[in-house]
Amino acid sequence: MQYRTLGRTGVQVSSLALGAMNFGKIGRITQDEATALVHAAIEGGINLIDTADMYSDGESEEMVGKSIAGRRDDIVLATKAGMPMGDERNHQGSSRRWLVTELDNSLRRLGVDHVDLYQIHRWDPSTSDEETLSALTDLQRAGKIRYFGSSTFPAHRIVQGQWAAREHHLSRYVTEQPSYSILQRGIETHVLPVTEEYGLGVLVWSPLASGWLSGAIREGREITTSRSKFMPQRFDTTIPSNRARLDAVEQLAKVADEAGLTLIQLALGFVTAHPAVTSAIIGPRTPDHLHSQLAAADTVLSADVLDAIDAIVAPGVDLAAHEKYDTPPALLDPSLRRR
């Protein structure tokens, strides 16, 4: 396992992080299975675990908390808030009112007195940067969080957050958590240059592109991954963007074979090769999934392999741009583009 400094914090984290989104009803993972995955990940060198309040309505946090009992000091523990938690209109977003309440809820579910990294799950356009940053700064000063970061923020919002912290003399976001894979390279255009400029740690999610780069999805083979069962439109190969992904996967599989690598090693080695990336978040559902991904921990891709990848999916290109989560609201709502 490789270890890297998380932004400018001085904290050393593993180049692969364990994501706990599948813990609970989302991934149909029981407590015993979650505990086994966490312990195996730690034994494999992983020291960063990432979860969120809304994963399985808090069940993921509860499972993570039980899994790390007795090993808390060995773990850099990260969680997120901001996505809706139930139907109450104020149980979401990044207002002081909600963050102060929900952090206490997360700490209770996790069974800890602080988290190392508290992340705003999505940019909240209805809340000012000063409101959010002042609340996070106060929570940091209270000792309930060590650092805070953003997740899936557009590049201009990352910049604005840095400026707002400086203007109002508040603590700043020290990390960003974007989606990044060989098939979704759009963040190379704007987000990663910004994170490098401001010295942010970058924890990338979906490095296997929702299973497209796991080796389980190939030409002529029925797609039966767990993700395809509840998001079938993202795996329907009659849709042009999905067809383009499948074509790319077939070419990438040949590159991996020629390099003596699995497709998983190629995919994880690619994202961790970018100098702006600190860690890739993996989300295994089984021990076999975990071990196949841990096998990529020390993968270093040669320049020839990286060049071959660039020839298949060009730098800065998203093969499924419509699946991005950081699209500015005005591109989604026509009324915001018209007087």
LINKAKA-V987306 format. One record per run of one state. SS is the DSSP state (@ for helix, = for strand, . for the rest). FROM is the first residue (numbers start at 1). LEN is the number of residues. If there is no record, write none. Layout:
ss->SS from->FROM len->LEN
ss->SS from->FROM len->LEN
//
This chain:
ss->. from->1 len->2
ss->= from->3 len->3
ss->. from->6 len->6
ss->= from->12 len->3
ss->. from->15 len->1
ss->= from->16 len->4
ss->. from->20 len->3
ss->= from->23 len->2
ss->. from->25 len->4
ss->= from->29 len->1
ss->. from->30 len->1
ss->@ from->31 len->13
ss->. from->44 len->4
ss->= from->48 len->3
ss->. from->51 len->4
ss->@ from->55 len->13
ss->. from->68 len->4
ss->@ from->72 len->3
ss->. from->75 len->1
ss->= from->76 len->6
ss->. from->82 len->14
ss->@ from->96 len->15
ss->. from->111 len->4
ss->= from->115 len->6
ss->. from->121 len->8
ss->@ from->129 len->13
ss->. from->142 len->3
ss->= from->145 len->7
ss->. from->152 len->3
ss->@ from->155 len->14
ss->. from->169 len->6
ss->= from->175 len->3
ss->. from->178 len->1
ss->= from->179 len->1
ss->. from->180 len->4
ss->= from->184 len->1
ss->. from->185 len->1
ss->@ from->186 len->3
ss->. from->189 len->2
ss->@ from->191 len->8
ss->. from->199 len->2
ss->= from->201 len->5
ss->. from->206 len->3
ss->@ from->209 len->3
ss->. from->212 len->14
ss->@ from->226 len->5
ss->. from->231 len->1
ss->@ from->232 len->3
ss->. from->235 len->5
ss->@ from->240 len->20
ss->. from->260 len->3
ss->@ from->263 len->11
ss->. from->274 len->5
ss->= from->279 len->4
ss->. from->283 len->4
ss->@ from->287 len->8
ss->. from->295 len->8
ss->@ from->303 len->10
ss->. from->313 len->5
ss->= from->318 len->1
ss->. from->319 len->2
ss->@ from->321 len->3
ss->. from->324 len->5
ss->@ from->329 len->4
ss->. from->333 len->1
ss->@ from->334 len->4
ss->. from->338 len->2
//
